[in-house]
Amino acid sequence: TISRMVPAKGLDRAIEALAMIKNKVDFHLYMGGGAEKNMSNEEIETEAKIRALIKKHKMEKMVTMIGHVSHDKLLPAYYRSSDVFLLASRYEPFGLTTLEAMACGVTPIVSSVAGSKEIVVDGLNGFIIDTHDRKGLAVLIQKVLTDQKLRKKIEDNASFTIKEHYSWDKIIEKFVSLYK
């Protein structure tokens, strides 16, 4: 997952869902994001709460908080080395990170309240779920992590979606068409 360290991003939901499957499936959660410099009080408090939650569930060896990630080189590498991109937001107007992950061929699991649900077709190029339902989220994550055939299909469809609908050439075509 990659996002700012604020409650709206639902990072606690991700930790709590993964805690339910920590003894059932092998995983490592990389939590990227946060301010490059000068974190706000909200970000500092949220990070502390997330660290406490990780400790509470004894997941210190399963979760790495990587902080700010350079968009130029590191971010695509993190996406490409991932099996799942998780956006468990309580609120998300669009979800640019979902587009980035899909472009890198990663299976997205997004919140039903996130703007990403406008991009993701549930079960075709990703999954949409009520992330308030931690158990349902845990079951879905476990399924995606253990079903390689399903994950490959979703990854291929996610990448295709971006190429066909969100490449700069396609966006320019849509703008030109709109102005005509």
Solvent accessible surface area in square Angstrom, and as a share of the most:
residue,aa,sasa,rsa
1,T,23,0.14
2,I,17,0.09
3,S,15,0.10
4,R,124,0.45
5,M,6,0.03
6,V,6,0.03
7,P,68,0.43
8,A,37,0.29
9,K,32,0.13
10,G,0,0.00
11,L,8,0.04
12,D,35,0.18
13,R,26,0.09
14,A,1,0.01
15,I,0,0.00
16,E,46,0.21
17,A,0,0.00
18,L,8,0.04
19,A,16,0.12
20,M,90,0.40
21,I,4,0.02
22,K,49,0.21
23,N,135,0.69
24,K,139,0.59
25,V,22,0.13
26,D,137,0.71
27,F,28,0.12
28,H,77,0.34
29,L,16,0.08
30,Y,97,0.37
31,M,1,0.00
32,G,4,0.03
33,G,9,0.09
34,G,16,0.15
35,A,34,0.26
36,E,123,0.55
37,K,155,0.66
38,N,146,0.75
39,M,62,0.27
40,S,52,0.33
41,N,117,0.60
42,E,84,0.38
43,E,12,0.05
44,I,94,0.47
45,E,102,0.46
46,T,9,0.05
47,E,39,0.18
48,A,59,0.45
49,K,139,0.59
50,I,5,0.02
51,R,126,0.46
52,A,62,0.48
53,L,27,0.13
54,I,12,0.06
55,K,140,0.59
56,K,142,0.60
57,H,44,0.20
58,K,154,0.65
59,M,0,0.00
60,E,96,0.43
61,K,186,0.79
62,M,48,0.21
63,V,11,0.07
64,T,52,0.30
65,M,33,0.15
66,I,47,0.24
67,G,29,0.28
68,H,84,0.37
69,V,6,0.03
70,S,47,0.30
71,H,112,0.50
72,D,122,0.63
73,K,164,0.70
74,L,97,0.48
75,L,6,0.03
76,P,33,0.21
77,A,55,0.43
78,Y,73,0.28
79,Y,13,0.05
80,R,160,0.59
81,S,94,0.61
82,S,43,0.28
83,D,67,0.34
84,V,29,0.16
85,F,5,0.02
86,L,8,0.04
87,L,3,0.02
88,A,4,0.03
89,S,0,0.00
90,R,89,0.32
91,Y,140,0.53
92,E,19,0.09
93,P,99,0.62
94,F,90,0.38
95,G,3,0.03
96,L,110,0.55
97,T,29,0.17
98,T,0,0.00
99,L,21,0.10
100,E,42,0.19
101,A,0,0.00
102,M,0,0.00
103,A,55,0.42
104,C,27,0.16
105,G,22,0.21
106,V,1,0.00
107,T,0,0.00
108,P,0,0.00
109,I,0,0.00
110,V,0,0.00
111,S,2,0.01
112,S,38,0.25
113,V,79,0.45
114,A,1,0.00
115,G,10,0.09
116,S,0,0.00
117,K,87,0.37
118,E,135,0.60
119,I,9,0.04
120,V,5,0.03
121,V,81,0.47
122,D,86,0.44
123,G,29,0.28
124,L,92,0.46
125,N,3,0.02
126,G,0,0.00
127,F,18,0.08
128,I,46,0.23
129,I,30,0.15
130,D,74,0.38
131,T,1,0.01
132,H,118,0.53
133,D,69,0.36
134,R,48,0.18
135,K,141,0.60
136,G,21,0.20
137,L,0,0.00
138,A,2,0.02
139,V,89,0.51
140,L,25,0.12
141,I,6,0.03
142,Q,52,0.23
143,K,106,0.45
144,V,0,0.00
145,L,36,0.18
146,T,81,0.47
147,D,52,0.27
148,Q,132,0.59
149,K,175,0.74
150,L,31,0.15
151,R,26,0.09
152,K,116,0.49
153,K,96,0.41
154,I,0,0.00
155,E,33,0.15
156,D,71,0.37
157,N,39,0.20
158,A,0,0.00
159,S,21,0.14
160,F,123,0.51
161,T,19,0.11
162,I,19,0.10
163,K,133,0.56
164,E,69,0.31
165,H,91,0.41
166,Y,69,0.26
167,S,38,0.25
168,W,190,0.67
169,D,103,0.53
170,K,63,0.26
171,I,45,0.23
172,I,97,0.49
173,E,103,0.46
174,K,109,0.46
175,F,108,0.45
176,V,71,0.41
177,S,76,0.49
178,L,136,0.67
179,Y,178,0.68
180,K,196,0.83
